[in-house]
């Protein structure tokens, strides 16, 4: 089920998330959300975070554009007990390479971000990885 609501931006750039959306996504006062803006698509995505604690990183991965490349990376992250909070992928050049932006949480994994990069880099399909920490 998808919900669509029209909201108005106030003079300080704020919007109110309608009650029906907050209830559907269990968004409560004080909860953290990740805001991802894509200027090319003119799109903003808000994703609720389940807890206030977390070691969040934005990971940009370039893959060879072959079937199963994203699945292999997801499987590797699962093996490392890394939580994928949100994933957005696109084919950049068909048959050559694709790109994914993955927000990950390392708080339950017991592994550091350099180890995650090292393990993902071992996959034949991965061409490039760039990581930056997300602040709360």
Phi, psi and omega in degrees: 000132177249144177246137177233126179223146175261130179234158181249139177276131179274182185295341178260010179082012182268151171232152175260127176283121182303148182306317182299324178286316179301317180294318182295326182258005180055044178272123182239163180304134179088352181289146176270144176234148171265131177250122178241120180251133177243097182299327180296319179272350186055054187224141174237131178241128175251129179234122178293142175260136184292334181219162179283338180266146177169153175250092187263140178221146170262124182242122175256122183238129171261131180243156163294139180278080178228151179301135175090356183298311179296321179299319179295319178294318179297319177297319179295317177298320178296318177301325181275001182061036178266128181275125174270110183282315177207149181223131174230124183232152176209148173278123181275312176222110186309128179082353181244297179208157179230164181226139175233140169251117183238125172269122182240154177238121181263004188298334180253002188271330184072021181230151179266167186294326178295323178292322177298312179301316181299313182295318179292326180295339179287343180286132181301329185283342184276125180262326189199142175226133175231134184231143171218140179288148175254130180268151176255000000 
